[in-house]
Amino acid sequence: STTGMKKDGNYYMANLGAEIKRALRFFEKGMHDEYRGARDRVEHIVQQFLATGPSEGGKEEALLLRDLVRHMHEGRQALSQPMLDRYFAPFAVRALASL
């Protein structure tokens, strides 16, 4: 449960990572409706992250990740599950440490 978890930038980035991985998995399996749902959730999580007032670098990073998911279906797939695991692991660790 995330009841006691502080909903800060680390929390939203950890959730963003999970949702981007879900979007990629659905996309790779040709599950288009599920991909669109995950893509919409990515958009929502990015908005929540931006509302935390991240640094300019953090803001650019979140928007870049959002755009990668937005354009997955255009054949410009630059994401892989192992890359996403490595990228998002530190955010998940920090979010869990705040419990």
C-alpha positions in Angstrom: 0.0 0.0 0.0 1.1 3.6 -0.7 -0.9 5.0 2.2 2.1 6.4 4.1 4.2 7.2 1.0 5.1 10.8 0.4 3.8 11.8 -3.0 6.9 13.8 -4.1 8.9 13.8 -7.3 10.4 10.4 -6.6 7.0 8.9 -6.0 5.7 10.1 -9.3 8.8 9.2 -11.2 8.7 5.6 -9.8 5.0 5.4 -10.9 5.9 6.9 -14.3 8.5 4.2 -14.8 6.0 1.4 -14.0 3.5 2.9 -16.4 6.0 3.5 -19.2 7.1 -0.2 -18.9 3.4 -1.2 -19.0 2.9 0.9 -22.1 5.9 -0.6 -23.8 4.8 -4.2 -23.0 1.3 -3.5 -24.4 2.8 -1.9 -27.4 5.1 -4.8 -28.1 2.3 -7.3 -27.8 0.0 -5.3 -30.2 -2.5 -4.6 -27.4 -3.5 -1.2 -28.8 -6.4 -0.3 -26.4 -4.3 -1.2 -23.4 -1.3 0.8 -24.8 -3.6 3.9 -25.2 -4.8 3.5 -21.6 -1.2 3.3 -20.3 -0.2 6.2 -22.5 -3.0 8.3 -21.0 -1.9 7.3 -17.5 1.7 8.4 -18.4 0.3 11.8 -19.4 -1.6 12.1 -16.1 1.5 11.1 -14.0 3.7 13.5 -15.9 1.2 16.3 -15.0 1.2 15.3 -11.3 5.1 15.2 -11.4 5.2 18.7 -12.9 2.9 20.0 -10.2 5.6 19.1 -7.6 7.8 21.9 -9.0 10.7 19.8 -10.3 14.0 21.3 -11.4 14.3 22.4 -15.0 16.2 19.2 -15.8 13.6 17.1 -14.1 10.9 18.8 -16.0 12.7 18.3 -19.3 13.3 14.6 -18.5 9.6 14.0 -17.7 8.5 15.7 -20.9 11.0 13.7 -22.9 9.8 10.4 -21.4 6.2 11.4 -22.1 7.0 12.2 -25.7 8.8 8.8 -26.2 5.6 7.1 -25.1 3.4 9.4 -27.2 5.4 8.6 -30.4 6.0 4.8 -29.8 3.3 4.0 -32.4 5.2 6.1 -35.0 8.0 3.6 -35.1 10.4 5.8 -33.2 10.7 3.3 -30.3 13.8 4.2 -28.4 12.8 2.3 -25.2 13.6 -1.2 -23.9 12.5 -2.9 -20.7 16.1 -3.3 -19.4 16.9 0.4 -20.1 13.7 1.4 -18.3 14.5 -0.8 -15.3 18.0 0.8 -14.9 16.7 4.3 -15.4 13.8 4.2 -12.9 15.2 1.9 -10.2 16.8 4.8 -8.2 13.4 6.6 -8.0 11.6 3.5 -6.8 14.3 3.0 -4.1 14.0 6.6 -2.9 10.2 6.5 -2.9 10.2 3.3 -0.9 12.7 4.7 1.5 10.4 7.6 2.3 7.8 5.2 3.8 
